[in-house]
Amino acid sequence: MLWVEGMVFGKEEDFVVDRFDVAVAEQLKTMDRLLLLQGEIERNEKAIEQLEQLKEEAEKLRKLKEDIEKMKEELAEIQLIFETQTEEAIKSFHLQESI
């Protein structure tokens, strides 16, 4: 290769074409990595979205379980009250009968 005042003689054209091919090949590799990474980010963001929805559903489930426990406690209290009232009604009935 011979350089004379900015002019090139010889195989410079081949060298420029080879450099272009290498540059394009590197750019394609970079584009592949970029697309792969973008796809991975999108998949991870969707997974996060799904997990957050599951977290919200789990919170609703926990709240429902708490509500059920409170209702069971209230039910037990009401059953005791009802049993006491039933005993009182029976006692009153027996007292009335004996009079």
Disulfide bonds with the S-S distance in Angstrom:
none
